[in-house]
């Protein structure tokens, strides 16, 4: 298999993952909508192109954290087959915590830039 075919196949798998997230994962859908809204709203409220990119990047990092969280949860659910295990709960909670931290980071970045623009400070 040549490299282009291999890359196309890998892109196809990635696209299947995206379709799964959009169909099955409510939080992933919400975060992707927020990412698109950031690209639309930030320039409308006076953010520079660079500031918009910073906010968008922060939201995309949150989306990536949610993707990894989903992968961890699905893998652990497969392994435990619905049985409770305290270590699995810890792993799921920690993975979810990473998403929460990214969300908080995105919100802080947005408001720091917003207030900086409103107050006219660089």
N, CA, C and O of each residue as an XYZ file, in Angstrom:
488
protein
N       0.855     -1.174      0.000
C       0.000      0.000      0.000
C       0.901      1.238      0.000
O       1.798      1.371      0.833
N       0.646      2.131     -0.943
C       1.493      3.326     -0.983
C       1.069      4.327      0.087
O       0.016      4.186      0.707
N       1.897      5.323      0.287
C       1.682      6.290      1.376
C       0.389      7.085      1.219
O      -0.303      7.342      2.204
N       0.064      7.470      0.005
C      -1.156      8.254     -0.207
C      -2.385      7.421      0.134
O      -3.316      7.916      0.769
N      -2.393      6.167     -0.282
C      -3.516      5.276      0.040
C      -3.627      5.081      1.545
O      -4.727      5.103      2.099
N      -2.500      4.893      2.200
C      -2.491      4.717      3.643
C      -3.016      5.962      4.354
O      -3.786      5.857      5.309
N      -2.598      7.136      3.889
C      -3.078      8.386      4.489
C      -4.573      8.581      4.258
O      -5.287      9.051      5.144
N      -5.039      8.221      3.077
C      -6.472      8.332      2.774
C      -7.282      7.386      3.665
O      -8.358      7.742      4.145
N      -6.758      6.194      3.877
C      -7.430      5.235      4.746
C      -7.474      5.750      6.189
O      -8.500      5.651      6.861
N      -6.362      6.293      6.649
C      -6.301      6.852      8.006
C      -7.273      8.020      8.146
O      -7.943      8.145      9.171
N      -7.356      8.869      7.135
C      -8.296      9.994      7.164
C      -9.735      9.481      7.210
O     -10.588     10.069      7.875
N      -9.996      8.399      6.510
C     -11.328      7.794      6.537
C     -11.701      7.316      7.935
O     -12.830      7.516      8.385
N     -10.748      6.682      8.622
C     -11.001      6.241      9.996
C     -11.266      7.439     10.907
O     -12.165      7.405     11.748
N     -10.485      8.483     10.734
C     -10.669      9.691     11.538
C     -12.050     10.304     11.280
O     -12.717     10.763     12.208
N     -12.465     10.304     10.025
C     -13.784     10.836      9.672
C     -14.887      9.986     10.316
O     -15.889     10.524     10.787
N     -14.704      8.667     10.337
C     -15.672      7.790     11.007
C     -15.767      8.135     12.495
O     -16.854      8.115     13.074
N     -14.632      8.448     13.104
C     -14.633      8.863     14.499
C     -15.396     10.157     14.699
O     -16.148     10.301     15.663
N     -15.203     11.093     13.795
C     -15.916     12.371     13.871
C     -17.420     12.158     13.734
O     -18.207     12.749     14.474
N     -17.812     11.319     12.791
C     -19.238     11.023     12.604
C     -19.809     10.397     13.876
O     -20.907     10.758     14.303
N     -19.077      9.466     14.484
C     -19.533      8.851     15.734
C     -19.735      9.923     16.809
O     -20.766      9.951     17.482
N     -18.746     10.800     16.960
C     -18.851     11.847     17.984
C     -20.069     12.736     17.751
O     -20.793     13.064     18.691
N     -20.290     13.121     16.507
C     -21.418     14.006     16.204
C     -22.760     13.311     16.401
O     -23.729     13.941     16.825
N     -22.823     12.015     16.096
C     -24.076     11.277     16.241
C     -24.368     10.873     17.684
O     -25.511     10.948     18.134
N     -23.335     10.447     18.404
C     -23.544      9.766     19.677
C     -23.175     10.573     20.923
O     -23.670     10.276     22.011
N     -22.338     11.562     20.789
C     -21.806     12.249     21.970
C     -22.294     13.692     22.044
O     -21.822     14.565     21.315
N     -23.246     13.920     22.938
C     -23.854     15.245     23.088
C     -22.819     16.322     23.429
O     -22.852     17.411     22.858
N     -21.907     16.028     24.348
C     -20.910     17.024     24.742
C     -19.982     17.372     23.579
O     -19.592     18.529     23.423
N     -19.633     16.393     22.775
C     -18.780     16.656     21.611
C     -19.494     17.562     20.621
O     -18.900     18.499     20.087
N     -20.769     17.282     20.378
C     -21.546     18.151     19.475
C     -21.577     19.576     20.007
O     -21.358     20.529     19.258
N     -21.848     19.722     21.300
C     -21.920     21.051     21.908
C     -20.593     21.795     21.762
O     -20.575     22.970     21.394
N     -19.495     21.120     22.048
C     -18.186     21.777     21.963
C     -17.842     22.162     20.532
O     -17.220     23.200     20.306
N     -18.234     21.346     19.569
C     -17.966     21.688     18.170
C     -18.796     22.883     17.726
O     -18.324     23.711     16.948
N     -20.026     22.978     18.215
C     -20.856     24.148     17.930
C     -20.219     25.389     18.555
O     -20.179     26.445     17.924
N     -19.726     25.276     19.775
C     -19.066     26.402     20.441
C     -17.836     26.838     19.649
O     -17.573     28.035     19.533
N     -17.086     25.893     19.107
C     -15.900     26.236     18.309
C     -16.303     27.059     17.086
O     -15.660     28.061     16.771
N     -17.354     26.641     16.407
C     -17.825     27.379     15.234
C     -18.337     28.756     15.645
O     -18.058     29.755     14.983
N     -19.093     28.797     16.749
C     -19.596     30.087     17.233
C     -18.461     31.030     17.613
O     -18.562     32.238     17.401
N     -17.383     30.489     18.171
C     -16.229     31.332     18.523
C     -15.665     32.000     17.276
O     -15.302     33.176     17.302
N     -15.595     31.248     16.190
C     -15.080     31.820     14.936
C     -15.989     32.916     14.395
O     -15.524     33.844     13.734
N     -17.277     32.808     14.673
C     -18.244     33.794     14.175
C     -18.359     34.985     15.119
O     -18.313     36.135     14.684
N     -18.510     34.705     16.415
C     -18.816     35.755     17.390
C     -17.609     36.625     17.733
O     -17.739     37.843     17.850
N     -16.449     36.018     17.894
C     -15.281     36.801     18.327
C     -15.003     38.000     17.421
O     -14.816     39.103     17.935
N     -14.967     37.836     16.104
C     -14.749     39.029     15.264
C     -15.898     40.040     15.373
O     -15.677     41.248     15.274
N     -17.116     39.544     15.577
C     -18.272     40.447     15.680
C     -18.228     41.318     16.930
O     -18.795     42.411     16.943
N     -17.558     40.844     17.984
C     -17.475     41.644     19.210
C     -16.130     42.371     19.320
O     -15.764     42.866     20.386
N     -15.405     42.425     18.203
C     -14.211     43.253     18.157
C     -12.893     42.551     18.408
O     -11.867     43.219     18.536
N     -12.880     41.237     18.483
C     -11.615     40.535     18.658
C     -10.817     40.609     17.358
O     -11.371     40.509     16.264
N      -9.525     40.783     17.501
C      -8.657     40.752     16.319
C      -8.601     39.322     15.783
O      -9.069     38.384     16.430
N      -8.029     39.176     14.607
C      -7.873     37.832     14.030
C      -7.024     36.963     14.960
O      -7.327     35.788     15.163
N      -5.968     37.537     15.518
C      -5.106     36.776     16.419
C      -5.860     36.363     17.684
O      -5.752     35.220     18.129
N      -6.620     37.292     18.262
C      -7.382     36.986     19.467
C      -8.435     35.904     19.194
O      -8.658     35.016     20.016
N      -9.070     35.996     18.031
C     -10.039     34.977     17.638
C      -9.371     33.614     17.526
O      -9.929     32.606     17.960
N      -8.183     33.583     16.950
C      -7.440     32.322     16.827
C      -7.086     31.758     18.197
O      -7.140     30.545     18.397
N      -6.730     32.608     19.129
C      -6.395     32.151     20.482
C      -7.618     31.512     21.143
O      -7.515     30.438     21.736
N      -8.764     32.167     21.043
C      -9.993     31.613     21.626
C     -10.362     30.309     20.930
O     -10.697     29.322     21.585
N     -10.298     30.308     19.593
C     -10.628     29.105     18.826
C      -9.701     27.953     19.212
O     -10.153     26.821     19.386
N      -8.417     28.240     19.344
C      -7.450     27.205     19.734
C      -7.797     26.636     21.110
O      -7.745     25.423     21.314
N      -8.149     27.509     22.049
C      -8.504     27.049     23.393
C      -9.735     26.137     23.341
O      -9.790     25.123     24.037
N     -10.715     26.499     22.518
C     -11.911     25.667     22.390
C     -11.568     24.343     21.711
O     -12.076     23.298     22.117
N     -10.720     24.368     20.692
C     -10.327     23.133     20.006
C      -9.562     22.213     20.957
O      -9.735     20.996     20.897
N      -8.733     22.759     21.819
C      -8.051     21.930     22.825
C      -9.099     21.254     23.711
O      -8.936     20.093     24.089
N     -10.160     21.966     24.040
C     -11.249     21.381     24.819
C     -11.926     20.256     24.048
O     -12.240     19.212     24.619
N     -12.151     20.462     22.751
C     -12.744     19.420     21.908
C     -11.840     18.187     21.898
O     -12.328     17.063     22.015
N     -10.542     18.387     21.760
C      -9.604     17.264     21.761
C      -9.648     16.528     23.101
O      -9.614     15.298     23.135
N      -9.722     17.269     24.193
C      -9.824     16.628     25.509
C     -11.099     15.794     25.592
O     -11.084     14.694     26.146
N     -12.195     16.305     25.049
C     -13.456     15.556     25.051
C     -13.348     14.306     24.182
O     -13.880     13.256     24.541
N     -12.675     14.408     23.059
C     -12.463     13.240     22.185
C     -11.680     12.167     22.931
O     -12.053     10.994     22.907
N     -10.604     12.562     23.588
C      -9.805     11.603     24.353
C     -10.595     11.036     25.528
O     -10.490      9.849     25.834
N     -11.383     11.879     26.185
C     -12.234     11.419     27.275
C     -13.208     10.348     26.774
O     -13.404      9.325     27.429
N     -13.808     10.588     25.624
C     -14.738      9.614     25.054
C     -14.027      8.306     24.736
O     -14.547      7.229     25.025
N     -12.837      8.396     24.140
C     -12.081      7.186     23.814
C     -11.756      6.389     25.076
O     -11.850      5.162     25.084
N     -11.378      7.084     26.126
C     -11.069      6.414     27.394
C     -12.322      5.752     27.959
O     -12.278      4.596     28.380
N     -13.428      6.474     27.970
C     -14.664      5.921     28.522
C     -15.139      4.698     27.744
O     -15.521      3.696     28.348
N     -15.122      4.764     26.422
C     -15.569      3.637     25.597
C     -14.671      2.424     25.828
O     -15.157      1.299     25.949
N     -13.369      2.656     25.889
C     -12.430      1.555     26.121
C     -12.647      0.917     27.484
O     -12.657     -0.308     27.601
N     -12.819      1.729     28.501
C     -13.029      1.194     29.840
C     -14.369      0.471     29.954
O     -14.467     -0.560     30.619
N     -15.399      1.014     29.307
C     -16.700      0.339     29.314
C     -16.611     -1.025     28.636
O     -17.214     -1.997     29.092
N     -15.862     -1.086     27.558
C     -15.671     -2.353     26.854
C     -14.954     -3.369     27.748
O     -15.321     -4.543     27.797
N     -13.955     -2.904     28.433
C     -13.153     -3.790     29.283
C     -13.942     -4.289     30.497
O     -13.836     -5.459     30.866
N     -14.731     -3.409     31.115
C     -15.428     -3.792     32.349
C     -16.799     -4.398     32.079
O     -17.382     -5.018     32.969
N     -17.319     -4.233     30.881
C     -18.629     -4.781     30.487
C     -19.715     -4.445     31.496
O     -20.526     -5.295     31.863
N     -19.719     -3.194     31.938
C     -20.770     -2.716     32.820
C     -20.551     -2.975     34.299
O     -21.325     -2.496     35.127
N     -19.524     -3.716     34.645
C     -19.255     -3.977     36.065
C     -18.556     -2.755     36.669
O     -17.720     -2.122     36.024
N     -18.910     -2.440     37.898
C     -18.272     -1.319     38.589
C     -16.886     -1.731     39.064
O     -16.674     -2.831     39.575
N     -15.959     -0.812     38.875
C     -14.612     -1.001     39.415
C     -14.130      0.378     39.865
O     -14.195      1.340     39.100
N     -13.652      0.475     41.093
C     -13.275      1.775     41.641
C     -12.154      2.445     40.839
O     -12.145      3.667     40.696
N     -11.216      1.659     40.318
C     -10.124      2.248     39.524
C     -10.636      2.766     38.177
O     -10.128      3.761     37.662
N     -11.622      2.106     37.616
C     -12.228      2.588     36.366
C     -12.943      3.907     36.619
O     -12.868      4.829     35.807
N     -13.635      3.991     37.748
C     -14.302      5.250     38.093
C     -13.292      6.380     38.211
O     -13.526      7.485     37.723
N     -12.175      6.100     38.857
C     -11.133      7.122     38.997
C     -10.623      7.549     37.622
O     -10.479      8.742     37.355
N     -10.352      6.584     36.756
C      -9.847      6.908     35.415
C     -10.855      7.758     34.646
O     -10.470      8.732     33.999
N     -12.134      7.406     34.707
C     -13.166      8.185     34.022
C     -13.295      9.585     34.614
O     -13.426     10.565     33.882
N     -13.259      9.671     35.937
C     -13.367     10.972     36.599
C     -12.191     11.882     36.249
O     -12.371     13.076     36.013
N     -11.002     11.318     36.218
C      -9.814     12.107     35.880
C      -9.868     12.557     34.425
O      -9.515     13.695     34.114
N     -10.305     11.675     33.533
C     -10.435     12.053     32.123
C     -11.462     13.175     31.966
O     -11.242     14.120     31.208
N     -12.576     13.070     32.679
C     -13.595     14.125     32.636
C     -13.061     15.429     33.218
O     -13.407     16.512     32.749
N     -12.222     15.322     34.234
C     -11.604     16.495     34.838
C     -10.756     17.252     33.823
O     -10.715     18.482     33.841
N     -10.081     16.523     32.942
C      -9.255     17.189     31.925
C     -10.120     18.054     31.016
O      -9.707     19.138     30.602
N     -11.316     17.573     30.708
C     -12.238     18.366     29.888
C     -12.677     19.604     30.663
O     -12.698     20.708     30.120
N     -13.021     19.418     31.920
C     -13.443     20.552     32.748
C     -12.356     21.624     32.828
O     -12.646     22.814     32.706
N     -11.121     21.209     33.031
C     -10.015     22.168     33.096
C      -9.855     22.919     31.774
O      -9.579     24.118     31.767
N     -10.026     22.222     30.671
C      -9.936     22.885     29.361
C     -11.086     23.869     29.162
O     -10.886     24.945     28.599
N     -12.276     23.515     29.615
C     -13.419     24.430     29.514
C     -13.148     25.695     30.331
O     -13.356     26.809     29.851
N     -12.686     25.513     31.554
C     -12.362     26.669     32.404
C     -11.299     27.530     31.731
O     -11.415     28.756     31.715
N     -10.275     26.905     31.182
C      -9.217     27.629     30.475
C      -9.797     28.441     29.316
O      -9.443     29.607     29.140
N     -10.677     27.839     28.535
C     -11.278     28.543     27.392
C     -12.087     29.753     27.849
O     -12.018     30.821     27.242
N     -12.842     29.578     28.910
C     -13.660     30.679     29.430
C     -12.774     31.812     29.944
O     -13.036     32.983     29.668
N     -11.733     31.466     30.686
C     -10.815     32.492     31.208
C     -10.164     33.250     30.056
O     -10.110     34.480     30.076
N      -9.673     32.532     29.058
C      -9.044     33.181     27.902
C     -10.020     34.125     27.215
O      -9.665     35.257     26.887
N     -11.253     33.661     26.994
C     -12.257     34.500     26.338
C     -12.483     35.789     27.115
O     -12.467     36.878     26.539
N     -12.695     35.665     28.436
C     -13.006     36.858     29.218
C     -11.801     37.773     29.429
O     -11.967     38.990     29.510
N     -10.615     37.226     29.517
C      -9.418     38.072     29.610
C      -9.296     38.935     28.351
O      -9.042     40.137     28.436
N      -9.479     38.315     27.188
C      -9.396     39.072     25.933
C     -10.543     40.068     25.841
O     -10.338     41.219     25.455
N     -11.755     39.631     26.194
C     -12.913     40.521     26.121
C     -12.719     41.749     27.016
O     -12.893     42.876     26.552
N     -12.362     41.553     28.286
C     -12.197     42.682     29.193
C     -11.018     43.544     28.812
O     -11.051     44.762     28.991
N      -9.964     42.919     28.283
C      -8.817     43.681     27.809
C      -9.242     44.622     26.673
O      -8.836     45.784     26.633
N     -10.048     44.113     25.770
C     -10.539     44.948     24.659
C     -11.480     46.043     25.157
O     -11.422     47.181     24.691
N     -12.345     45.691     26.104
C     -13.305     46.687     26.622
C     -12.592     47.811     27.374
O     -12.992     48.973     27.306
N     -11.524     47.441     28.096
C     -10.793     48.442     28.871
C      -9.708     49.150     28.061
O      -9.086     50.104     28.528
N      -9.497     48.664     26.843
C      -8.516     49.286     25.959
C      -7.076     49.009     26.359
O      -6.176     49.780     26.028
N      -6.859     47.914     27.066
C      -5.487     47.565     27.465
C      -4.987     46.428     26.579
O      -5.757     45.554     26.178
N      -3.698     46.451     26.282
C      -3.158     45.379     25.420
C      -3.002     44.052     26.147
O      -2.563     43.069     25.551
